[in-house]
Every structure is written in structure tokens, then in C-alpha cells.
Amino acid sequence: MIKGRGRPLKTFYNIFFHFKRGLPPLFLNMQLIKSPSHLILTPKEELENQLLRMEKAGRTCYQSEKGEVTKETAEKFIARLIKLGHESVIEHSQMTVKFFDCSRGFTHEMVRHRLASFSQESTRYVDYAKDAKGEAEVNLNKFQIKFVAPPHTNNEEPILLEDGRKFSFAEMLTECEKFYRALRIAGWLPEDARQILPTAVKADIVVSANFREWRHIFKMRLTLAAHWEIRGILGNLLDEVQQVLPAVFGDFAEAGQDKNGLRYFKQVKAE
Ligand SMILES: Cc1cc2nc3c(=O)[nH]c(=O)nc-3n(C[C@H](O)[C@H](O)[C@H](O)COP(=O)(O)OP(=O)(O)OC[C@H]3O[C@@H](n4cnc5c(N)ncnc54)[C@H](O)[C@@H]3O)c2cc1C
């Protein structure tokens, strides 16, 4: 709740009359999320089997389809192609990843990658007044909007506004949620009320791309210059794909940590 400066009596009256007017509870709070996550939807075996397909495709270029193609031969072949920069061959592939509890800012950055395909949570069609489980019933007096907070900030710290009031980040988002609720109660549709939602609002997204495009996304979004959220989320994805597909993604390595202790990466030349 936003605290008025030096006006406790007025605050008390506001709260008292708020309930007298039968308005929704004041203390319903939005939820701050600090730990987004991901799930690779493409099965592990399917990811690995694609290595063999890529070797078969690549060997067509050189007419060198001799012996049996195995996981081992494919890994060696693909690592060599990547080292040579012959990356069109690794376009014969696909990986789908679902990202959960990310901000709309993150999804906005992801959808700039034009060679990938996307399905993202809609702020038009998702009604935040519905239960999180997607139940049909709409309860305008009781719902919670999720927002993604920076992991390195004090979200409770009061920030002085130019008009003398003080709001913390968390209080500002609480007000945002209240305003969204008020607009809905006033008859606004979700697609109109969404206009007041900030970049921090939580959004899930599914992204499909071939391995070459994933490598490009990692190259662009894991450097120190990239935003902390996309860098953090994709850094965790990189950890996983390096385990499953070292031949494809093994040439990225941690290069350090930013001033907030968040990792950044660089591409290293394979031996
Ligand atoms: C640190 C950072 C800061 C950024 N700041 C801003 C910003 O201030 N404002 C802003 O608008 N964006 C910004 N971006 C986004 C950036 O401009 C790109 O839109 C985004 O990174 C996608 O990159 P891309 O176009 O290379 O990738 P993709 O769309 O994934 O494309 C992959 C590659 O395919 C090729 N390609 C794709 N489409 C075409 C095409 N039509 N013609 C020719 N080749 C094509 C290119 O080689 C491209 O690199 C920023 C990105 C980063 C990483």
C-alpha cells in the first residue's frame, strides 16, 4: 500500500471509507517473482538424434558419406563444421523451449529474433481476474498479478518522487494492480485495462528455433551488454544444452560476472 507522507489521519479515513464504500480489500498484493525458469520441450533423444541427421546433411556437401553415422561421429563432424563456420548445416534441427515467469520485457526481447517461432501469453486474452489455474470464474475483487523484479534491487526501498511522496518499487506495482482491478470493475475489458501494465508484468513464452538461430540468440543475449533478465534466463538454458549437445553449444564459456554477480558469457574458439 502506498504510504502518504505525514498524513496518517487521512490514510486512516481513506481506509475506513474504502471499506464503507464496499470496495475490494486494500491489502491484496501483487506477487513479485525473482526466479524465472525454463523447460526444454523437445525430448532429449530427439535433440541428440538430430546430430545424426545433421551429419548426413553435411556429408552430402562433401560426398563423404562412408562409414556408419553414430552419435560420436556426428558430434565430431558438427564440432568441426562449427569451427569452420559452416553453420548452415546445423539449420537441419529444431529445439522448443518454454520460459516461465519471465517479464514482458524478456518476451519482447526474445520476439525480436525473427528466425524463431513464438507463442506467448496474451495480455489481451488472459484475464488476470481469473484464477491462476485458468478457472472460468472471474473474481474482480480477488486476484493477483505477477511481476518480475530485478534480482539485485531493494524492492522495498522508498524512492522519493518529485512531489514529495515516497513509493517503493513493490508499492508502485501494488498500485498498478489496484488500478488494473479498478478499471476492470469499471467495466474495462482486459485488452483495454492491460494498457497500464508495466514491462515487469509476468509472461510465459514458448520459443522454437533451429540450433543455428539458438546459437545466434546466445551470442547476442549472453554478453555483458545484454539485459540481466534475458542473460540470466538464457545462461541457465545454455548450461543445460551444453550438457545435452556439447558439440553444438560447447564453444560458449562463462567470461565473468557483472557488478550484481550475474554471469555473462563469450564464445571461445574450439581447439
Ligand atoms: C545489447 C543489445 C541491445 C539492443 N538494443 C536495442 C535497441 O536499443 N533498439 C532496438 O530496436 N533493438 C535493440 N536490440 C535488438 C537488436 O537490434 C536485434 O533486433 C535483436 O538482437 C535480434 O538480432 P538479429 O536481428 O541479429 O537476430 P534475428 O532476428 O534472430 O536474425 C538472425 C540473423 O538472421 C539474419 N537476418 C534476419 N532477418 C534478416 C533480414 N530481414 N535481412 C537480412 N538478414 C536478416 C541476420 O544475419 C540476423 O543477425 C538490442 C540487442 C542487444 C543484444
The ligand as an SDF file (V2000), in Angstrom:
LIG
                    3D

 53 58  0  0  0  0  0  0  0  0999 V2000
   22.7250   -5.4510  -26.1670 C   0  0  0  0  0  0  0  0  0  0  0  0
   21.5730   -5.2500  -27.0940 C   0  0  0  0  0  0  0  0  0  0  0  0
   20.9700   -4.0090  -27.1890 C   0  0  0  0  0  0  0  0  0  0  0  0
   19.8940   -3.8000  -28.0720 C   0  0  0  0  0  0  0  0  0  0  0  0
   19.3290   -2.5630  -28.1310 N   0  0  0  0  0  0  0  0  0  0  0  0
   18.3060   -2.3470  -28.9990 C   0  0  0  0  0  0  0  0  0  0  0  0
   17.7070   -1.0620  -29.1460 C   0  0  0  0  0  0  0  0  0  0  0  0
   18.0760   -0.1190  -28.4640 O   0  0  0  0  0  0  0  0  0  0  0  0
   16.6980   -0.9200  -30.0280 N   0  0  0  0  0  0  0  0  0  0  0  0
   16.2630   -1.9330  -30.8320 C   0  0  0  0  0  0  0  0  0  0  0  0
   15.3580   -1.7470  -31.6380 O   0  0  0  0  0  0  0  0  0  0  0  0
   16.7960   -3.1600  -30.7040 N   0  0  0  0  0  0  0  0  0  0  0  0
   17.7990   -3.3900  -29.8340 C   0  0  0  0  0  0  0  0  0  0  0  0
   18.3360   -4.6580  -29.7230 N   0  0  0  0  0  0  0  0  0  0  0  0
   17.7790   -5.7300  -30.5400 C   0  0  0  0  0  0  0  0  0  0  0  0
   18.6050   -5.9360  -31.8240 C   0  0  0  0  0  0  0  0  0  0  0  0
   18.6130   -4.7740  -32.6140 O   0  0  0  0  0  0  0  0  0  0  0  0
   18.0300   -7.0960  -32.6480 C   0  0  0  0  0  0  0  0  0  0  0  0
   16.7170   -6.7760  -33.0680 O   0  0  0  0  0  0  0  0  0  0  0  0
   17.9640   -8.3840  -31.8880 C   0  0  0  0  0  0  0  0  0  0  0  0
   19.1410   -8.6030  -31.1630 O   0  0  0  0  0  0  0  0  0  0  0  0
   17.7930   -9.5210  -32.8770 C   0  0  0  0  0  0  0  0  0  0  0  0
   19.0100   -9.6630  -33.5820 O   0  0  0  0  0  0  0  0  0  0  0  0
   19.1230  -10.1070  -35.0820 P   0  0  0  0  0  0  0  0  0  0  0  0
   18.3350   -9.2250  -35.9640 O   0  0  0  0  0  0  0  0  0  0  0  0
   20.5900  -10.2670  -35.3900 O   0  0  0  0  0  0  0  0  0  0  0  0
   18.5680  -11.5620  -34.9500 O   0  0  0  0  0  0  0  0  0  0  0  0
   17.4630  -12.4330  -35.6770 P   0  0  0  0  0  0  0  0  0  0  0  0
   16.2280  -11.6930  -35.9760 O   0  0  0  0  0  0  0  0  0  0  0  0
   17.4010  -13.5940  -34.7570 O   0  0  0  0  0  0  0  0  0  0  0  0
   18.1250  -12.8310  -37.0300 O   0  0  0  0  0  0  0  0  0  0  0  0
   19.2530  -13.6970  -37.0830 C   0  0  0  0  0  0  0  0  0  0  0  0
   20.1350  -13.2620  -38.2230 C   0  0  0  0  0  0  0  0  0  0  0  0
   19.4350  -13.5210  -39.4450 O   0  0  0  0  0  0  0  0  0  0  0  0
   19.7360  -12.5030  -40.3920 C   0  0  0  0  0  0  0  0  0  0  0  0
   18.5110  -11.7900  -40.7250 N   0  0  0  0  0  0  0  0  0  0  0  0
   17.3080  -11.8890  -40.0990 C   0  0  0  0  0  0  0  0  0  0  0  0
   16.3920  -11.1220  -40.7020 N   0  0  0  0  0  0  0  0  0  0  0  0
   17.0240  -10.5200  -41.7270 C   0  0  0  0  0  0  0  0  0  0  0  0
   16.6240   -9.6000  -42.6970 C   0  0  0  0  0  0  0  0  0  0  0  0
   15.3790   -9.1340  -42.7820 N   0  0  0  0  0  0  0  0  0  0  0  0
   17.5370   -9.1940  -43.6050 N   0  0  0  0  0  0  0  0  0  0  0  0
   18.8080   -9.6580  -43.5610 C   0  0  0  0  0  0  0  0  0  0  0  0
   19.2710  -10.5220  -42.6460 N   0  0  0  0  0  0  0  0  0  0  0  0
   18.3820  -10.9440  -41.7480 C   0  0  0  0  0  0  0  0  0  0  0  0
   20.7600  -11.5890  -39.7410 C   0  0  0  0  0  0  0  0  0  0  0  0
   22.0550  -12.0260  -40.0540 O   0  0  0  0  0  0  0  0  0  0  0  0
   20.4870  -11.7960  -38.2610 C   0  0  0  0  0  0  0  0  0  0  0  0
   21.6300  -11.4990  -37.4340 O   0  0  0  0  0  0  0  0  0  0  0  0
   19.4050   -4.8770  -28.8620 C   0  0  0  0  0  0  0  0  0  0  0  0
   20.0170   -6.1240  -28.7650 C   0  0  0  0  0  0  0  0  0  0  0  0
   21.0830   -6.3260  -27.8990 C   0  0  0  0  0  0  0  0  0  0  0  0
   21.7130   -7.6860  -27.8020 C   0  0  0  0  0  0  0  0  0  0  0  0
  1  2  1  0
  2  3  1  0
  2 52  2  0
  3  4  2  0
  4  5  1  0
  4 50  1  0
  5  6  2  0
  6  7  1  0
  6 13  1  0
  7  8  2  0
  7  9  1  0
  9 10  1  0
 10 11  2  0
 10 12  1  0
 12 13  2  0
 13 14  1  0
 14 15  1  0
 14 50  1  0
 15 16  1  0
 16 17  1  0
 16 18  1  0
 18 19  1  0
 18 20  1  0
 20 21  1  0
 20 22  1  0
 22 23  1  0
 23 24  1  0
 24 25  2  0
 24 26  1  0
 24 27  1  0
 27 28  1  0
 28 29  2  0
 28 30  1  0
 28 31  1  0
 31 32  1  0
 32 33  1  0
 33 34  1  0
 33 48  1  0
 34 35  1  0
 35 36  1  0
 35 46  1  0
 36 37  1  0
 36 45  1  0
 37 38  2  0
 38 39  1  0
 39 40  1  0
 39 45  2  0
 40 41  1  0
 40 42  2  0
 42 43  1  0
 43 44  2  0
 44 45  1  0
 46 47  1  0
 46 48  1  0
 48 49  1  0
 50 51  2  0
 51 52  1  0
 52 53  1  0
M  END
$$$$
